[in-house]
Amino acid sequence: MFMRVVNTGSQHGNCYVLKSNSGEMLLLDCGCKYKDILKAIDYRTSDVSGVLLTHEHGDHRESFKNLMNLGIQIYTNDETVEHLQIITGELMKGVPEKRPFRVGSFTVIPFYLPHTTRDKDTGQLIPCFNYGYLIEHEEMGKLLYMTDFEYCKYNFKAMRLNHLVIECNYCGELVDKTAENYTHRLKGHCSLDTCKSLVNTNHTAALRTVTLVHLSNEAADPEQILNEIKEAVVWDEALVQIARPRLEVNLDLCPF
């Protein structure tokens, strides 16, 4: 089992491919260009069991119609389905929070994370319904995917997570307080301090990989982020990396 990064971040979109040893694939978001997603899955669209869509924003759902037209099931929360005006019976499916469901050989549990968006009429920031996902597979164990969130109220330590794919969007001291998106960044994205706290809270000796995603182009120092998250992971066996296009992360429970 491995994870392949299609792309990450607001500018080029977010999409990550989980691929089992049998060739089955599960997509985490689909916010990249369709041609880039096709290339990342080696054009084997029939091997994609589904897409886990976190929320409505374009950098996470850009290619959803293309994938639906291929017959690929997309799973998300009911509010995102309603926002995207999907007609009942089409392939996008709203799934209830905290209830496990199966996508091929993957078991998935969705849960809400706080995010924000702008009201199209008033321009004011309002809540954006956003899912995180706990994903389990016999080849990789448990993987936690969380992006575009201010904080997480849940503690997963007892579940002995094996892999974290987690947003680390900005360093607090680098944020431009005069920027138009200042409040949205603070209320809708994960800071280095918050990311570090979550890694500290949830890591155990079972943790094998930490992949940091959705870094800001303007307010993130990749070297600082990588060093501080590595310091938060006391188990030497855990591999900490920053996501980049075409990065592949070995998710096998046994690396041999």
Secondary structure, 3 states (H helix, E strand, C coil): CEEEEEECCCCCCCEEEEECCCCCEEEECCCCCHHHHHHHCCCCHHHEEEEECCCCCHHHHCCHHHHHHCCCCEEECHHHHHHCCCCCCCCEEECCCCCCEEECCEEEEEEEEEEEEECCCCCCEEEEEEEEEEEEECCCEEEEEECCCCCCCCCCHHHCCCEEEEECCECHHHCCCCCCCHHHHHHHCCEHHHHHHHHHHHCCCCCCEEEEECCCCCCCCHHHHHHHHHHHCCCCCCEEEECCCCCEEECCCCCC
